[in-house]
Amino acid sequence: MVMRILISARFHLPPTRSSTAWLLLLLVVATVDLGTGPWLGQVDGGAVGLREKLSVYEQRLYKRQIEESENSGLYDATDSVISLTAANLKQQVFNQPHASLVEFYNSYCGFCRRFAPIWKQLATDILGWQKLVRVTALDCSRDENNAVCREFEVMAYPTIRFFSPYYADGEQNIGQPVKEHDGQRIIDRLVEYMLHVENKPNNWPNFTAINRTDDKATLFEVTSLGASRPKYVYLITEKDSIATTGLQVILDFHDTPDVVVYRVHDPTLTTNGLSVVDGSSLSVINLPIDEFSREKVREAIRSHLRQHNIIVTDVSTKSTKKAGEGAAGTTEQNISALMEQKQEAAIRAKVKELGAAVVYQADLEEAIRFALFHEIGRFRTIEGERLVALQNFLNVLVRYFPFNDNGRRFLTELRQYVLNNGEERLDGEAFVARVKSLETERKPVFSSNHWIGCSGSKEGLRRYPCGLWTLFHYLTVQAAESDQSNNPLEVLDAMHGYIKHYFGCSECSQHFQQMADRNRIWQVGTKDDAVLWLWSSHNEVNKRLAGDATQDPEHPKVQFPTTSDCTQCRRKILTNHHNHQQYTMEDGNEWNLTEVLLYLKHMYAYDRRHLFGLHDSSLAPQGSEGRSEWSGAAASGAQTSYHSYGNVLSDIDIRFSALLYVTCIVMIVIAIKMVVKRGYRKKMYPHDILGKV
């Protein structure tokens, strides 16, 4: 609630005849200016005039944070990884005189976040090869990159592809796959691809192995125009023909002046080795190495070159920022971004105040928005089990998702489209186009435009995974409180199919499927058991990922509900649960399943959805609206003895209270004025009364 009251040091009351007008004006101003809080306000009119709202200190304080968040992904300008977008991917990769190694990732994918340090280190390790190959990355979670990720058939995250020099754009030209996720193994695969490049640029090194019997003089022949005769030729002898150590060292020194590196394959040798041929005398000298590895061989060559006054610079760091960049004043766009950052900070503060046990309508809507527009649409063709999973997912959304009238029609017509057009297969691009057209035809559909309770303290944390958990928790409770279906596995089946076929983090999907089999998901017998199965499985995931790179420091992964949220939900272990070890804890307590079930039904009840953060709360369904297809006990809110978790006054309550507050202030001012002028009495005439009216 925001009230702007301007008080002057010399406050003069208006004349009596205009008191009523001033009162009405103050009431109108108060009513218009009262909102749901600065954390919800949009920055109207773009960035115009925002500069005056921030001090110079604030502009400089947040400028670096804004610049670092421009990519809004796992990599920034301080890394050796080049960030790509849909606008420049083909320009950077196709028809270039260098190769490209592209990682397609999702910033919300847990495995992608754990893999990011490996990818950064790899880019640094081969930074000296950047004239031959570039290490890049593209975030498929961003709206603008969704179509290009579908075009390149990115089915799982992260997906790594190699594009050779002068790679041509065309149908099914999506690069060569790199399935390894270990840094050294990726380099081995990269070198193997580079070894077999057919259309080689002029600066491409010679990877061909030579024989020990070759004439030494031929090693110093100049083969390319403009090149000078080398002073030293280094020979890396390898007994294993498929080893890549020699190839990697060749790449390390491919552009070093006066130096050429060859590899020699000799299966008769018992050990690998390194030697150098002096160009002036053609004499061969063996160089000692402690261990035959890329690092040791490379250091031995550098040491020899230093002895002959040839210095080789070891490139190990990189920043795409140019010198002096960032010294310019803060742009209006940066100021707008700063205001958005402040708004996000205010949202997180309000969410923290309300507590963890609150379900936000905004998070539910953002979850299905991301699922429909991103996850499902990234497949070129949807068929077989994947198509059945989509149908099941839409079925539970149509039945139980809390949408307004427009939203329900949107989901119903989308489900009908899938049923009519997807008897055998469905085109992914056509599906996304239909989703977008239905949203336009039925607008307004969504009442939210960003995450609230699932908002993370950093880019890529929480958000979609958090929203997806929240969504399926909500759906299991609504199904349990409904009599629309007698199938206790209805929601769990839809969730299992969605995670298996559509959830972008392939490692996360595999973990979930393994956990589902281990916890016997298909043996769930009642709807209440389905609620508890999902809750216990979620706690199992929280326990496994506690302290992981995917954990938000402001939202640690703990066993839910906590003792402070529900004291009755835990008790001392009294009996041993057969095959239900997930219900016991290491501190000598066990879950009281009766109380946990009541708590979950209370928390995820239809009437307990919080409307904070919606850009238009009137679009969210109220009362029985949004449940026209089903009826049940959800409307009762699962009456329990718990206190009102996170309950706050509604927007109408706040506005009305503020209106009364302003009215009282105005009445007090009028009363003071009447007291001050109590000595003055004027005879009232009818025309005076009529004039006031």
C-alpha positions as CSV (number, residue, x, y, z in Angstrom):
1,M,0.0,0.0,0.0
2,V,1.4,3.3,-1.0
3,M,0.2,6.7,0.2
4,R,1.8,10.0,-1.0
5,I,0.9,12.8,1.4
6,L,2.6,16.1,0.6
7,I,3.0,18.3,3.7
8,S,4.1,21.9,3.4
9,A,5.8,23.8,6.2
10,R,3.3,26.6,5.7
11,F,0.1,24.6,5.3
12,H,-3.0,26.8,4.5
13,L,-6.5,25.4,4.7
14,P,-8.6,25.9,1.6
15,P,-11.6,28.2,1.8
16,T,-14.8,26.8,3.3
17,R,-16.7,26.7,0.0
18,S,-14.1,24.4,-1.6
19,S,-13.8,22.1,1.4
20,T,-16.1,19.5,-0.2
21,A,-14.2,19.7,-3.5
22,W,-10.9,19.2,-1.7
23,L,-12.3,16.3,0.2
24,L,-13.4,14.6,-3.0
25,L,-10.1,15.3,-4.6
26,L,-8.2,13.8,-1.7
27,L,-10.4,10.7,-1.8
28,V,-9.9,10.2,-5.5
29,V,-6.1,10.7,-5.2
30,A,-6.0,8.2,-2.3
31,T,-8.1,5.7,-4.2
32,V,-6.0,5.9,-7.4
33,D,-2.6,5.9,-5.6
34,L,-3.4,2.9,-3.4
35,G,-2.0,-0.2,-5.0
36,T,-0.9,-3.6,-4.0
37,G,2.6,-2.3,-3.2
38,P,5.7,-1.1,-4.9
39,W,6.8,-4.7,-5.5
40,L,4.0,-5.1,-8.0
41,G,4.1,-1.9,-9.8
42,Q,5.2,-1.9,-13.4
43,V,7.7,0.6,-14.7
44,D,5.3,2.6,-16.9
45,G,6.5,4.3,-20.0
46,G,9.8,2.4,-20.2
47,A,12.9,4.1,-18.8
48,V,11.9,7.7,-19.5
49,G,12.5,9.8,-16.5
50,L,13.9,6.9,-14.4
51,R,17.3,8.5,-14.2
52,E,15.9,11.2,-11.9
53,K,14.6,8.5,-9.5
54,L,18.1,7.1,-8.8
55,S,21.0,8.8,-7.2
56,V,24.4,8.6,-8.9
57,Y,25.6,6.3,-6.2
58,E,22.7,3.9,-6.9
59,Q,23.4,4.0,-10.6
60,R,27.0,3.1,-10.2
61,L,26.3,0.6,-7.4
62,Y,24.1,-1.6,-9.5
63,K,25.7,-1.0,-13.0
64,R,28.1,-4.0,-12.7
65,Q,25.2,-6.2,-11.5
66,I,23.1,-5.2,-14.5
67,E,26.0,-5.9,-17.0
68,E,26.7,-9.3,-15.5
69,S,23.0,-10.3,-15.8
70,E,22.6,-9.2,-19.4
71,N,23.1,-12.8,-20.7
72,S,20.8,-14.1,-18.0
73,G,22.3,-17.5,-18.3
74,L,25.1,-19.7,-16.8
75,Y,27.9,-17.8,-18.6
76,D,28.9,-14.2,-18.8
77,A,31.5,-11.9,-20.3
78,T,34.2,-13.0,-17.8
79,D,34.2,-16.6,-19.1
80,S,36.0,-18.0,-22.1
81,V,32.6,-19.3,-23.3
82,I,30.9,-17.3,-26.1
83,S,27.2,-16.9,-25.4
84,L,25.0,-17.3,-28.4
85,T,21.4,-16.4,-29.1
86,A,18.9,-17.3,-31.8
87,A,19.7,-14.1,-33.6
88,N,23.4,-14.9,-34.1
89,L,23.8,-18.7,-33.7
90,K,23.8,-19.5,-37.5
91,Q,25.9,-16.4,-38.2
92,Q,28.5,-17.6,-35.7
93,V,28.5,-21.3,-36.6
94,F,27.7,-21.7,-40.3
95,N,30.1,-20.9,-43.1
96,Q,32.9,-19.8,-40.7
97,P,36.7,-20.5,-41.2
98,H,36.7,-22.1,-37.8
99,A,35.0,-25.0,-36.1
100,S,32.4,-24.5,-33.2
101,L,31.6,-26.5,-30.1
102,V,28.1,-25.5,-29.0
103,E,26.4,-26.4,-25.8
104,F,22.6,-26.1,-25.8
105,Y,21.5,-25.9,-22.2
106,N,18.7,-24.8,-19.9
107,S,19.6,-22.5,-17.1
108,Y,17.0,-24.2,-14.9
109,C,18.4,-27.6,-15.4
110,G,20.3,-28.9,-12.3
111,F,22.7,-31.0,-14.3
112,C,23.5,-28.0,-16.6
113,R,24.4,-25.9,-13.5
114,R,26.7,-28.6,-12.3
115,F,28.2,-29.0,-15.8
116,A,28.8,-25.2,-16.3
117,P,32.1,-25.1,-14.4
118,I,33.4,-28.1,-16.5
119,W,32.4,-26.2,-19.7
120,K,34.1,-23.0,-18.5
121,Q,37.3,-24.9,-17.6
122,L,37.3,-26.6,-21.0
123,A,36.9,-23.3,-22.8
124,T,39.9,-22.0,-20.8
125,D,42.0,-25.1,-21.4
126,I,41.7,-24.8,-25.2
127,L,41.6,-21.0,-25.4
128,G,44.8,-21.2,-27.5
129,W,42.9,-23.0,-30.2
130,Q,40.3,-20.2,-30.6
131,K,41.5,-19.5,-34.2
132,L,40.5,-23.0,-35.1
133,V,37.6,-23.8,-32.8
134,R,35.3,-21.7,-30.6
135,V,33.6,-22.9,-27.4
136,T,30.0,-21.5,-27.2
137,A,26.7,-21.9,-25.4
138,L,23.0,-21.1,-26.0
139,D,20.3,-21.0,-23.3
140,C,17.2,-22.8,-24.5
141,S,15.2,-21.6,-21.5
142,R,14.9,-18.1,-23.0
143,D,11.8,-17.3,-25.1
144,E,13.7,-16.0,-28.1
145,N,15.8,-19.2,-28.3
146,N,13.0,-21.7,-28.1
147,A,12.4,-22.1,-31.9
148,V,16.1,-22.5,-32.7
149,C,16.5,-25.2,-30.1
150,R,13.6,-27.1,-31.6
151,E,15.1,-26.6,-35.1
152,F,18.4,-28.1,-33.9
153,E,16.4,-31.0,-32.3
154,V,17.6,-30.4,-28.7
155,M,15.9,-33.2,-26.9
156,A,17.8,-33.1,-23.6
157,Y,20.0,-30.7,-21.6
158,P,22.9,-30.2,-22.0
159,T,23.2,-31.1,-25.6
160,I,26.7,-30.6,-27.2
161,R,27.3,-30.4,-30.9
162,F,30.4,-30.0,-33.1
163,F,30.2,-27.9,-36.2
164,S,33.2,-28.1,-38.6
165,P,34.6,-25.2,-40.5
166,Y,32.4,-23.9,-43.4
167,Y,29.5,-25.9,-42.1
168,A,26.6,-25.3,-44.4
169,D,23.1,-24.4,-43.3
170,G,20.4,-26.8,-44.5
171,E,17.8,-29.4,-43.5
172,Q,18.9,-31.7,-40.8
173,N,22.3,-30.0,-40.6
174,I,22.4,-29.8,-36.8
175,G,26.0,-30.7,-36.1
176,Q,27.8,-33.8,-34.9
177,P,26.9,-35.0,-31.4
178,V,29.3,-35.0,-28.5
179,K,27.8,-37.3,-25.8
180,E,30.6,-37.0,-23.3
181,H,30.3,-34.8,-20.3
182,D,33.8,-35.1,-18.8
183,G,36.2,-32.3,-19.7
184,Q,39.1,-34.5,-21.0
185,R,36.8,-36.9,-22.8
186,I,35.1,-33.9,-24.6
187,I,38.5,-32.7,-25.7
188,D,39.4,-36.2,-27.0
189,R,36.2,-36.3,-29.0
190,L,36.7,-32.7,-30.3
191,V,40.2,-33.6,-31.5
192,E,38.9,-36.7,-33.2
193,Y,36.3,-34.6,-35.1
194,M,39.0,-32.0,-36.0
195,L,41.3,-34.8,-37.3
196,H,38.7,-35.8,-39.9
197,V,37.7,-32.3,-41.1
198,E,37.5,-32.4,-44.9
199,N,37.0,-28.7,-45.8
200,K,40.1,-27.4,-44.0
201,P,40.9,-23.6,-43.7
202,N,44.4,-22.4,-44.7
203,N,45.6,-22.2,-41.1
204,W,44.4,-25.8,-40.3
205,P,47.4,-27.7,-38.7
206,N,48.8,-30.9,-40.2
207,F,47.6,-33.8,-38.1
208,T,49.1,-36.5,-40.3
209,A,51.5,-38.8,-38.5
210,I,55.0,-39.2,-40.0
211,N,57.5,-42.1,-40.1
212,R,60.7,-42.1,-38.2
213,T,62.6,-42.9,-41.4
214,D,61.4,-39.7,-43.2
215,D,64.1,-37.3,-44.3
216,K,64.6,-34.7,-41.6
217,A,65.2,-32.0,-44.2
218,T,61.6,-32.4,-45.6
219,L,60.2,-31.5,-42.2
220,F,61.5,-27.9,-42.7
221,E,60.0,-27.4,-46.1
222,V,57.6,-24.4,-46.3
223,T,54.2,-25.7,-47.5
224,S,52.0,-22.6,-47.3
225,L,52.3,-19.2,-48.9
226,G,53.8,-16.5,-46.7
227,A,55.1,-18.9,-44.0
228,S,58.7,-18.8,-42.9
229,R,61.0,-21.8,-42.4
230,P,60.8,-23.1,-38.9
231,K,63.8,-23.2,-36.6
232,Y,62.7,-26.2,-34.6
233,V,60.6,-29.2,-35.3
234,Y,59.3,-31.2,-32.4
235,L,58.5,-34.9,-32.8
236,I,56.0,-36.5,-30.4
237,T,56.3,-40.3,-30.6
238,E,53.2,-42.3,-29.7
239,K,52.9,-46.1,-29.7
240,D,49.1,-45.9,-29.6
241,S,47.7,-44.8,-32.9
242,I,44.4,-43.6,-31.3
243,A,46.0,-41.5,-28.6
244,T,45.2,-37.8,-28.8
245,T,48.1,-36.3,-26.7
246,G,50.2,-35.5,-29.8
247,L,47.2,-34.0,-31.6
248,Q,46.4,-31.7,-28.6
249,V,50.0,-30.5,-28.4
250,I,50.0,-29.8,-32.2
251,L,46.9,-27.6,-31.6
252,D,48.6,-25.8,-28.7
253,F,51.5,-24.7,-30.9
254,H,49.7,-24.4,-34.2
255,D,50.3,-20.6,-34.5
256,T,53.7,-20.3,-32.7
257,P,56.3,-18.7,-34.9
258,D,59.4,-20.7,-35.8
259,V,57.9,-23.9,-34.4
260,V,56.3,-27.0,-36.0
261,V,55.0,-30.0,-34.1
262,Y,54.5,-33.5,-35.7
263,R,53.5,-36.7,-34.2
264,V,55.3,-39.9,-35.0
265,H,53.5,-43.3,-34.8
266,D,55.8,-46.2,-34.1
267,P,54.2,-49.3,-32.6
268,T,57.6,-51.0,-32.1
269,L,58.5,-48.6,-29.3
270,T,57.8,-49.5,-25.7
271,T,57.5,-46.0,-24.5
272,N,56.2,-42.6,-25.7
273,G,58.7,-39.8,-26.1
274,L,59.5,-36.3,-27.3
275,S,62.4,-35.1,-29.4
276,V,63.4,-31.9,-31.3
277,V,65.1,-31.4,-34.6
278,D,67.4,-28.3,-35.0
279,G,66.8,-26.6,-38.3
280,S,70.4,-25.4,-38.6
281,S,72.1,-28.8,-38.1
282,L,69.2,-31.3,-38.5
283,S,70.4,-32.9,-35.3
284,V,67.9,-34.8,-33.2
285,I,67.8,-34.2,-29.4
286,N,65.6,-36.2,-27.0
287,L,63.8,-34.1,-24.5
288,P,63.2,-35.6,-21.1
289,I,59.6,-35.6,-19.7
290,D,58.4,-37.0,-16.4
291,E,55.1,-38.1,-17.7
292,F,53.7,-38.4,-21.1
293,S,50.7,-36.0,-20.9
294,R,49.6,-32.9,-22.7
295,E,50.7,-30.7,-19.9
296,K,54.2,-32.3,-19.5
297,V,55.0,-32.4,-23.2
298,R,53.8,-28.8,-23.6
299,E,55.9,-27.6,-20.7
300,A,59.0,-29.5,-22.1
301,I,58.6,-27.7,-25.4
302,R,58.2,-24.3,-23.8
303,S,61.3,-24.9,-21.6
304,H,63.4,-25.7,-24.7
305,L,62.1,-22.7,-26.5
306,R,62.9,-20.4,-23.5
307,Q,66.5,-21.7,-23.6
308,H,66.8,-20.5,-27.1
309,N,65.1,-17.1,-26.3
310,I,61.8,-17.9,-27.9
311,I,58.9,-17.0,-25.5
312,V,55.5,-18.6,-25.8
313,T,52.7,-16.8,-24.1
314,D,50.3,-19.1,-22.2
315,V,46.8,-17.8,-22.8
316,S,44.7,-18.9,-19.9
317,T,42.1,-16.1,-19.3
318,K,39.8,-14.1,-21.4
319,S,37.2,-11.3,-21.1
320,T,35.1,-10.1,-24.0
321,K,34.9,-6.7,-22.4
322,K,37.1,-4.1,-24.1
323,A,39.3,-1.8,-22.3
324,G,37.5,1.2,-21.0
325,E,34.1,-0.4,-21.5
326,G,31.8,0.3,-18.6
327,A,33.1,3.7,-17.9
328,A,30.3,5.4,-19.8
329,G,27.3,6.6,-17.9
330,T,24.4,4.4,-17.0
331,T,21.9,4.1,-19.9
332,E,18.2,4.5,-19.6
333,Q,17.9,0.8,-20.4
334,N,20.2,-0.1,-17.6
335,I,18.2,2.1,-15.3
336,S,15.0,0.3,-16.3
337,A,16.8,-3.0,-15.6
338,L,17.9,-1.7,-12.2
339,M,14.2,-0.8,-11.4
340,E,13.3,-4.4,-12.3
341,Q,16.0,-5.7,-10.0
342,K,14.7,-3.6,-7.2
343,Q,11.2,-4.9,-7.9
344,E,12.5,-8.5,-7.8
345,A,14.2,-7.8,-4.4
346,A,10.9,-6.4,-3.1
347,I,9.0,-9.5,-4.2
348,R,11.5,-11.8,-2.4
349,A,11.2,-9.7,0.7
350,K,7.4,-9.9,0.7
351,V,7.5,-13.7,0.0
352,K,9.8,-14.1,2.9
353,E,7.5,-12.2,5.1
354,L,4.5,-14.4,4.1
355,G,6.4,-17.6,4.8
356,A,7.2,-20.7,2.9
357,A,3.9,-22.5,3.2
358,V,2.1,-20.3,0.6
359,V,1.0,-21.4,-2.8
360,Y,0.9,-18.5,-5.4
361,Q,-1.4,-18.4,-8.4
362,A,1.4,-16.7,-10.3
363,D,3.7,-19.7,-9.8
364,L,1.0,-22.2,-11.0
365,E,0.4,-20.2,-14.1
366,E,4.1,-19.6,-14.9
367,A,4.7,-23.4,-14.6
368,I,2.2,-24.4,-17.2
369,R,3.1,-21.4,-19.4
370,F,6.8,-22.6,-19.5
371,A,5.7,-26.2,-20.0
372,L,3.4,-25.4,-22.9
373,F,5.5,-22.8,-24.7
374,H,9.0,-24.2,-24.1
375,E,9.3,-27.8,-22.9
376,I,6.6,-29.5,-25.0
377,G,7.2,-27.3,-28.1
378,R,11.0,-28.1,-28.4
379,F,10.2,-31.4,-30.1
380,R,9.8,-31.5,-33.9
381,T,7.5,-34.5,-33.7
382,I,5.3,-35.6,-30.8
383,E,4.2,-39.2,-31.2
384,G,3.9,-42.6,-29.4
385,E,4.2,-42.5,-25.6
386,R,5.2,-38.8,-25.7
387,L,1.9,-38.0,-27.3
388,V,0.0,-40.0,-24.7
389,A,1.9,-38.2,-22.0
390,L,0.8,-34.8,-23.4
391,Q,-2.8,-35.9,-23.5
392,N,-2.7,-37.1,-19.9
393,F,-1.1,-33.8,-18.8
394,L,-3.7,-31.7,-20.5
395,N,-6.5,-33.8,-19.1
396,V,-5.5,-33.1,-15.5
397,L,-4.9,-29.5,-16.2
398,V,-8.4,-29.1,-17.7
399,R,-10.0,-30.8,-14.7
400,Y,-8.1,-29.3,-11.8
401,F,-6.1,-26.2,-12.8
402,P,-7.5,-23.0,-11.3
403,F,-8.0,-20.9,-14.4
404,N,-10.6,-18.2,-15.2
405,D,-13.2,-18.7,-17.9
406,N,-10.8,-17.7,-20.6
407,G,-8.1,-19.9,-19.2
408,R,-10.4,-22.9,-19.0
409,R,-11.5,-22.4,-22.6
410,F,-7.8,-22.1,-23.6
411,L,-6.9,-25.4,-22.0
412,T,-10.1,-27.2,-23.3
413,E,-9.6,-26.1,-26.9
414,L,-5.9,-27.0,-26.7
415,R,-6.7,-30.5,-25.5
416,Q,-9.3,-30.8,-28.3
417,Y,-6.7,-29.7,-30.8
418,V,-4.3,-32.4,-29.6
419,L,-7.0,-35.0,-29.8
420,N,-8.2,-34.0,-33.2
421,N,-4.8,-33.5,-34.8
422,G,-2.6,-36.0,-33.0
423,E,-4.2,-39.4,-33.6
424,E,-0.7,-40.7,-34.5
425,R,1.7,-37.8,-34.3
426,L,1.7,-34.1,-33.7
427,D,4.0,-31.5,-35.2
428,G,5.8,-29.6,-32.4
429,E,6.1,-26.3,-34.3
430,A,2.4,-26.5,-35.1
431,F,1.6,-27.2,-31.5
432,V,3.4,-24.1,-30.3
433,A,1.7,-22.0,-33.0
434,R,-1.7,-23.2,-31.8
435,V,-0.9,-22.5,-28.2
436,K,0.1,-18.9,-29.2
437,S,-3.0,-18.4,-31.3
438,L,-5.3,-19.7,-28.6
439,E,-3.7,-17.4,-26.1
440,T,-4.4,-14.5,-28.4
441,E,-8.0,-15.6,-29.2
442,R,-8.9,-16.1,-25.6
443,K,-6.9,-13.3,-24.0
444,P,-6.6,-12.5,-21.3
445,V,-5.6,-16.0,-20.2
446,F,-2.7,-15.6,-17.8
447,S,-3.0,-13.2,-14.9
448,S,0.8,-13.3,-14.1
449,N,3.9,-12.4,-15.8
450,H,6.7,-13.6,-13.5
451,W,7.5,-16.0,-10.7
452,I,6.7,-15.0,-7.1
453,G,7.1,-17.8,-4.5
454,C,9.4,-19.7,-6.8
455,S,11.6,-16.7,-7.7
456,G,15.2,-17.4,-7.1
457,S,17.9,-15.2,-5.6
458,K,20.0,-15.7,-8.7
459,E,19.2,-16.3,-12.4
460,G,18.6,-20.0,-13.1
461,L,17.7,-21.0,-9.5
462,R,14.3,-22.4,-8.6
463,R,11.7,-21.0,-10.9
464,Y,10.5,-23.7,-13.3
465,P,11.5,-26.8,-11.3
466,C,10.0,-25.2,-8.2
467,G,6.9,-24.3,-10.1
468,L,6.5,-27.8,-11.5
469,W,6.7,-29.4,-8.1
470,T,4.1,-26.8,-6.8
471,L,1.8,-27.5,-9.7
472,F,1.7,-31.3,-9.3
473,H,1.4,-31.0,-5.5
474,Y,-1.6,-28.8,-6.1
475,L,-3.1,-31.1,-8.7
476,T,-2.8,-34.2,-6.4
477,V,-4.7,-32.4,-3.6
478,Q,-7.4,-31.1,-6.0
479,A,-7.8,-34.6,-7.4
480,A,-8.1,-36.0,-3.9
481,E,-10.8,-33.5,-3.0
482,S,-12.7,-34.1,-6.2
483,D,-15.1,-36.9,-7.3
484,Q,-14.4,-36.3,-11.1
485,S,-12.3,-39.4,-11.3
486,N,-11.8,-42.6,-9.4
487,N,-8.3,-43.2,-10.7
488,P,-5.8,-42.6,-7.8
489,L,-2.9,-42.6,-10.3
490,E,-4.5,-39.9,-12.6
491,V,-2.1,-37.1,-11.6
492,L,0.9,-39.2,-10.8
493,D,0.6,-40.9,-14.2
494,A,0.5,-37.5,-15.9
495,M,3.4,-36.3,-13.9
496,H,5.5,-39.4,-14.6
497,G,4.8,-39.1,-18.3
498,Y,5.6,-35.4,-18.4
499,I,8.9,-35.8,-16.5
500,K,9.9,-38.8,-18.6
501,H,9.2,-37.3,-22.0
502,Y,9.3,-33.5,-21.6
503,F,11.4,-32.3,-18.7
504,G,14.5,-30.9,-20.2
505,C,17.0,-32.0,-17.6
506,S,17.7,-35.5,-18.7
507,E,19.7,-36.4,-15.6
508,C,16.8,-35.1,-13.4
509,S,14.3,-37.1,-15.5
510,Q,16.3,-40.3,-15.0
511,H,16.6,-39.8,-11.3
512,F,12.8,-39.2,-11.0
513,Q,12.0,-42.4,-13.0
514,Q,14.4,-44.5,-10.9
515,M,12.9,-43.0,-7.7
516,A,9.3,-43.7,-9.0
517,D,10.1,-47.4,-9.5
518,R,12.0,-47.7,-6.2
519,N,9.1,-46.1,-4.3
520,R,6.5,-48.2,-6.2
521,I,4.5,-45.4,-7.8
522,W,2.2,-47.8,-9.6
523,Q,1.1,-49.4,-6.4
524,V,-0.5,-46.2,-5.0
525,G,-4.0,-47.3,-4.0
526,T,-5.9,-44.1,-3.0
527,K,-6.0,-40.4,-3.9
528,D,-4.7,-39.6,-0.4
529,D,-1.9,-42.0,-0.9
530,A,-1.0,-40.1,-4.1
531,V,-0.8,-36.9,-2.2
532,L,1.6,-38.5,0.4
533,W,3.6,-40.3,-2.3
534,L,4.5,-37.1,-4.1
535,W,5.2,-35.3,-0.8
536,S,7.6,-38.1,0.5
537,S,9.3,-38.3,-2.9
538,H,9.8,-34.6,-3.0
539,N,11.4,-34.8,0.4
540,E,13.7,-37.6,-0.8
541,V,14.8,-35.3,-3.7
542,N,15.4,-32.4,-1.2
543,K,17.6,-34.7,0.9
544,R,19.7,-35.8,-2.1
545,L,20.2,-32.3,-3.4
546,A,20.8,-30.5,-0.1
547,G,24.0,-28.4,-0.5
548,D,24.0,-29.1,-4.3
549,A,25.0,-26.4,-6.9
550,T,21.3,-26.2,-7.7
551,Q,20.3,-25.1,-4.2
552,D,19.3,-21.5,-3.7
553,P,21.2,-20.1,-0.7
554,E,18.1,-18.2,0.4
555,H,15.9,-21.3,0.1
556,P,17.8,-24.4,1.4
557,K,16.4,-27.8,0.6
558,V,15.0,-29.1,3.9
559,Q,12.5,-31.7,4.9
560,F,9.0,-30.2,4.5
561,P,6.9,-29.3,6.4
562,T,9.4,-27.9,9.0
563,T,8.7,-28.1,12.7
564,S,7.9,-24.4,12.8
565,D,5.3,-24.9,10.0
566,C,3.6,-28.0,11.5
567,T,4.6,-29.2,15.0
568,Q,2.0,-32.0,14.9
569,C,3.5,-33.4,11.7
570,R,6.4,-35.1,13.5
571,R,6.4,-37.5,16.4
572,K,8.7,-40.0,18.1
573,I,9.1,-43.3,16.3
574,L,6.5,-45.7,17.8
575,T,6.3,-48.5,15.1
576,N,8.3,-49.6,12.2
577,H,6.6,-48.9,8.8
578,H,6.9,-51.8,6.5
579,N,8.6,-50.7,3.3
580,H,8.0,-47.0,4.2
581,Q,11.5,-45.9,5.3
582,Q,11.0,-42.6,3.6
583,Y,8.5,-41.7,6.4
584,T,11.2,-41.9,9.1
585,M,13.9,-39.4,9.9
586,E,17.4,-39.6,11.3
587,D,16.7,-37.6,14.4
588,G,14.6,-40.4,16.0
589,N,11.3,-38.9,14.7
590,E,8.8,-40.1,12.2
591,W,6.2,-38.4,10.1
592,N,2.6,-38.3,11.5
593,L,1.0,-39.1,8.1
594,T,-2.5,-38.1,9.3
595,E,-1.3,-34.6,10.3
596,V,0.9,-34.3,7.2
597,L,-2.1,-35.1,4.9
598,L,-4.2,-32.6,6.6
599,Y,-1.5,-30.0,6.4
600,L,-0.9,-30.6,2.6
601,K,-4.7,-30.5,1.9
602,H,-4.8,-27.2,3.8
603,M,-1.8,-25.7,2.1
604,Y,-2.8,-26.7,-1.4
605,A,-6.5,-26.0,-1.0
606,Y,-8.2,-24.2,-3.9
607,D,-9.3,-21.3,-1.7
608,R,-5.8,-20.8,-0.3
609,R,-4.1,-19.8,-3.5
610,H,-2.4,-16.4,-2.9
611,L,-3.0,-13.7,-5.4
612,F,0.1,-11.6,-4.6
613,G,2.2,-10.7,-7.6
614,L,-0.6,-10.9,-10.2
615,H,-0.6,-8.1,-12.7
616,D,-4.4,-8.3,-12.7
617,S,-5.8,-10.2,-9.7
618,S,-9.3,-9.9,-11.2
619,L,-8.3,-12.5,-13.8
620,A,-7.7,-15.1,-11.2
621,P,-10.7,-17.4,-10.4
622,Q,-12.5,-16.6,-7.1
623,G,-14.9,-18.8,-5.1
624,S,-16.3,-21.6,-7.1
625,E,-15.2,-20.0,-10.4
626,G,-12.5,-22.2,-12.1
627,R,-14.0,-25.4,-10.9
628,S,-17.0,-25.7,-13.1
629,E,-15.9,-29.2,-14.4
630,W,-15.6,-30.7,-11.0
631,S,-17.0,-30.4,-7.5
632,G,-15.6,-31.6,-4.2
633,A,-14.6,-30.7,-0.7
634,A,-11.7,-28.5,-1.9
635,A,-13.9,-25.4,-1.3
636,S,-13.9,-26.1,2.3
637,G,-10.1,-25.4,2.4
638,A,-9.5,-28.6,4.3
639,Q,-10.6,-27.3,7.7
640,T,-8.0,-28.0,10.3
641,S,-6.8,-26.6,13.6
642,Y,-3.8,-25.0,12.0
643,H,-3.3,-21.2,12.2
644,S,-3.8,-19.2,9.0
645,Y,-0.5,-19.8,7.2
646,G,0.6,-16.7,5.4
647,N,-2.9,-15.2,5.3
648,V,-3.0,-11.5,4.7
649,L,-5.6,-8.9,4.0
650,S,-7.0,-8.8,0.5
651,D,-6.5,-5.9,-1.8
652,I,-10.1,-4.7,-1.3
653,D,-9.5,-4.7,2.5
654,I,-6.4,-2.7,2.2
655,R,-7.9,-0.2,-0.2
656,F,-11.0,0.3,1.9
657,S,-9.0,0.7,5.1
658,A,-6.8,3.3,3.5
659,L,-9.8,5.1,2.1
660,L,-11.3,5.3,5.7
661,Y,-7.9,6.5,7.0
662,V,-7.7,9.4,4.5
663,T,-11.3,10.3,5.1
664,C,-10.7,10.5,8.9
665,I,-7.7,12.8,8.3
666,V,-9.7,15.1,6.1
667,M,-12.6,15.2,8.7
668,I,-10.1,16.0,11.5
669,V,-8.7,18.9,9.4
670,I,-12.2,20.3,8.8
671,A,-13.0,19.9,12.5
672,I,-9.8,21.8,13.5
673,K,-10.7,24.6,11.1
674,M,-14.2,24.9,12.5
675,V,-12.8,25.1,16.1
676,V,-10.3,27.8,15.0
677,K,-13.1,29.9,13.6
678,R,-15.7,29.1,16.3
679,G,-16.0,32.8,17.2
680,Y,-17.3,33.7,13.9
681,R,-21.1,33.2,13.4
682,K,-22.8,34.0,10.2
683,K,-26.5,33.8,9.6
684,M,-27.3,31.1,7.1
685,Y,-29.6,31.9,4.2
686,P,-31.2,29.4,1.8
687,H,-29.1,30.5,-1.1
688,D,-25.9,29.8,0.9
689,I,-27.1,26.2,1.6
690,L,-28.0,25.7,-2.0
691,G,-24.7,27.1,-3.1
692,K,-22.8,24.6,-0.9
693,V,-24.8,21.8,-2.3
